[in-house]
Amino acid sequence: MNKKTLMITGASGFIGSNFIKKYENEYNIVPVCLIKNKPEDLDYTGVDAILHLAALVHQMKGAPEEKYFEVNTELTRRLATTAKNKGVKHFVFYSTVAVWGMHGYFEHEKVITLKTLLNPLTPYAKSKLNAEEILNELKGNDFKISILRPPIVYGKDCPGNMKRLEKLVDRLPILPFGNDENRRTIVHVDKLLDETNKIIKSENEGIFIPRDDKDMSIKDILEYVFGEKNKKKILIKLPKFGVILLHKIKPRIIESLYGSLSFREEI
């Protein structure tokens, strides 16, 4: 059986490099850098599918709003349009659960599905949703579109929110994350890679939410980090009034840490 030829953008990033390491023997992989190469100048000869990972993610020091749309929306449009015109049959795009614009709920467990109203709040989320809309306009019988909206990703050397939690673990002997009432959907990088691989091989179209089988509390997540780092720390449980007080000061951060937020493709 012939191997598929898979072009990967953002191949040097966390997801891209791990995907290549895990599946390099199952595909003819063509890694490309969209910083050095224009989509219109790439060689698409023999390419069966594109895994588009290159993106401008949340910048801690900030980035101009238009830059998110330049990279996440316009560059995706140019790449997909050119690929379609060159005969590529399948385009796999990494979006984000941030297109729903929710951080977490205290009073009840909120389950987000593909039918839930979209409400992107940040330039990053808005630019990703705009890219989704463009791709859906381009899709057809000869150009399949698969969109993944991953929640928080965790695993060895994972960047982003998990990396920030790991830094807290390194710095503080006592952490206020002993609360176990909340439930959050997350995905281990290995599960995310497996789901991505299945979508590429099966050429399944649509929107997908790759996730672990079981949601986790903030306490579960921190205990996982302790195990990975082989460290013993003390977790204390904040009283409800303390969480409510902190929420008034830093609502987004507290919602993300102590609130519940679950994702399902359908219920």
C-alpha positions in Angstrom: 0.0 0.0 0.0 1.4 3.4 -1.0 2.1 5.9 1.7 0.2 9.2 1.6 2.3 12.3 1.0 1.5 14.7 3.8 2.6 18.3 3.8 2.9 19.8 7.4 3.1 23.5 8.2 4.4 24.5 11.6 6.4 21.2 11.5 9.0 22.5 14.0 6.4 23.4 16.6 5.3 21.2 19.6 2.4 19.4 17.8 4.2 19.2 14.4 7.5 17.8 15.7 5.7 15.2 17.9 3.5 14.1 15.0 6.5 13.6 12.7 8.4 11.7 15.4 5.4 9.4 15.9 4.3 8.8 12.4 7.3 9.5 10.2 7.3 5.9 8.9 3.6 6.0 7.9 3.7 9.0 5.6 5.9 10.7 3.1 6.2 13.9 5.1 6.9 17.3 3.5 7.6 19.8 6.3 7.3 23.4 5.2 8.0 26.8 6.8 5.5 29.5 5.9 7.8 32.2 7.3 10.4 31.4 4.7 8.1 30.3 1.9 4.9 31.8 0.4 2.0 29.3 -0.1 2.0 30.1 -3.8 5.6 29.1 -4.2 5.4 25.7 -2.6 5.6 22.4 -4.6 2.4 20.5 -4.2 3.3 17.8 -6.6 2.0 14.4 -5.3 0.7 15.9 -2.0 -2.4 14.0 -0.8 -3.1 16.0 2.3 -2.0 19.1 4.3 -1.8 19.3 8.0 -1.9 23.0 8.7 -0.5 23.7 12.2 1.3 27.0 11.6 -0.4 29.8 13.6 0.1 32.8 15.8 -1.1 31.8 19.2 -1.7 33.9 22.3 1.2 36.2 22.8 2.1 36.9 26.5 3.6 40.2 25.5 0.8 41.0 23.1 0.7 41.3 19.4 -1.2 43.7 17.1 -4.7 42.4 16.4 -4.2 42.5 12.6 -1.2 40.2 12.9 -3.5 37.3 14.1 -5.7 37.7 11.1 -2.7 38.0 8.8 -1.2 34.7 10.0 -4.2 32.7 11.1 -6.8 33.8 8.6 -5.2 35.2 5.5 -2.3 32.8 5.3 -4.7 29.8 5.8 -6.8 31.2 2.9 -3.9 31.5 0.6 -2.5 28.0 1.5 -5.9 26.3 1.1 -6.8 28.1 -2.1 -3.5 27.3 -3.7 -3.6 23.7 -2.5 -7.1 23.2 -3.9 -6.0 24.7 -7.3 -3.0 22.4 -7.3 -5.1 19.3 -6.8 -4.6 18.5 -3.1 -7.6 16.6 -1.9 -7.6 17.0 1.9 -6.9 19.9 4.2 -6.7 19.4 8.0 -6.8 22.6 10.1 -6.1 23.1 13.8 -8.5 25.6 15.3 -9.3 26.0 19.0 -12.2 25.6 21.5 -11.6 29.3 22.2 -14.1 30.0 19.3 -16.8 29.4 21.9 -15.3 32.2 24.1 -15.9 30.5 27.5 -13.5 30.1 30.4 -15.5 28.1 32.9 -18.6 28.0 35.1 -19.0 27.9 38.9 -22.7 27.4 39.5 -23.2 24.4 37.1 -21.3 22.2 34.8 -21.5 23.6 31.3 -21.2 21.2 28.4 -20.2 22.7 25.0 -21.2 20.9 21.8 -21.0 21.7 18.1 -24.5 23.2 18.4 -23.4 25.7 21.1 -23.4 29.3 19.9 -19.9 30.5 18.9 -18.6 33.7 20.6 -14.9 34.2 20.1 -13.6 36.9 22.4 -9.9 37.3 21.5 -8.1 38.2 18.2 -6.6 34.7 18.3 -10.0 33.0 18.5 -11.7 35.4 16.0 -8.9 34.8 13.5 -9.2 31.0 13.8 -13.0 31.1 13.4 -12.6 33.3 10.3 -10.2 30.8 8.9 -12.8 28.0 9.5 -15.4 30.0 7.7 -13.1 30.4 4.7 -12.3 26.7 4.6 -15.9 25.7 4.7 -16.5 27.9 1.6 -13.7 26.2 -0.2 -14.7 22.6 0.6 -16.1 20.4 -2.0 -16.2 16.8 -3.4 -12.5 17.2 -4.5 -11.4 19.2 -1.5 -12.2 17.8 1.9 -11.9 19.9 5.0 -11.3 18.6 8.5 -11.2 21.0 11.5 -9.9 20.1 14.9 -10.7 22.2 17.9 -8.5 21.0 20.7 -9.0 22.0 24.3 -6.1 22.4 26.7 -3.3 20.0 25.6 -1.0 18.4 28.2 2.0 16.1 28.0 5.8 16.1 28.2 7.3 19.5 27.4 3.8 20.9 26.4 3.8 24.7 26.1 0.9 27.1 26.9 -1.3 26.9 30.0 0.2 23.6 31.2 3.7 25.1 31.1 2.6 27.9 33.3 1.2 25.5 35.8 4.5 23.6 35.8 6.4 26.8 36.6 4.1 27.3 39.6 4.9 23.8 40.8 8.6 24.5 40.5 8.4 27.7 42.5 5.9 27.1 45.2 5.8 24.4 47.9 2.1 25.0 48.7 -0.5 25.5 45.9 -4.2 26.6 46.3 -5.4 23.9 43.8 -6.9 21.2 46.1 -10.4 21.8 44.8 -11.8 18.8 43.0 -15.4 19.9 42.2 -14.8 21.3 38.8 -14.5 19.3 35.6 -12.6 20.4 32.5 -12.1 18.7 29.2 -8.4 18.3 28.3 -6.4 16.2 25.9 -3.1 14.4 26.2 -0.8 15.1 23.3 -0.6 11.4 22.4 -4.4 11.2 22.2 -4.4 14.4 20.1 -1.9 13.0 17.7 -3.7 9.7 17.4 -7.0 11.5 16.6 -5.2 13.6 14.0 -3.7 10.6 12.4 -7.1 8.8 12.2 -8.7 11.8 10.5 -5.9 12.0 7.9 -6.0 8.3 7.1 -9.8 8.1 7.0 -10.2 11.5 5.3 -13.1 12.2 7.7 -14.6 15.6 7.1 -16.2 18.0 9.6 -15.4 19.5 13.0 -13.8 17.4 15.7 -13.0 17.9 19.4 -10.2 15.6 20.4 -10.3 14.9 24.1 -9.5 12.5 26.8 -12.2 10.0 27.8 -12.4 11.5 31.3 -12.6 15.2 32.3 -10.3 16.3 35.1 -10.5 18.7 38.1 -7.8 21.3 38.8 -6.6 19.0 41.5 -6.4 16.1 39.1 -4.4 18.2 36.7 -1.9 19.3 39.3 -1.5 15.8 40.6 -0.6 14.7 37.1 2.0 17.5 36.9 3.5 16.4 40.3 3.8 12.8 38.9 5.5 13.9 35.7 8.0 16.1 37.6 8.4 13.5 40.4 7.7 16.2 43.0 5.7 16.2 46.2 3.8 19.4 46.9 1.0 20.4 49.3 -2.4 21.2 47.7 -4.9 23.2 49.8 -8.5 23.6 49.0 -9.8 27.2 48.8 -13.2 27.8 50.5 -16.0 28.8 48.2 -16.1 32.3 49.4 -12.4 32.7 48.7 -12.9 31.5 45.1 -15.8 34.0 44.7 -13.7 36.8 46.1 -10.8 36.0 43.7 -13.2 35.8 40.9 -14.2 39.4 41.4 -10.6 40.4 41.1 -9.4 38.2 38.3 -12.5 36.6 36.6 -10.9 35.0 33.6 -8.0 33.4 35.4 -10.3 32.1 38.2 -12.9 30.8 35.7 -10.1 28.9 33.9 -8.7 27.4 37.1 -11.7 26.7 39.2 -14.6 26.7 36.8 -16.1 23.7 34.9 -16.0 23.5 31.2 -16.6 20.3 29.2 -16.6 19.8 25.4 -18.4 17.1 23.4 -19.1 16.9 19.7 -22.6 15.9 20.6 -24.7 14.8 23.6 
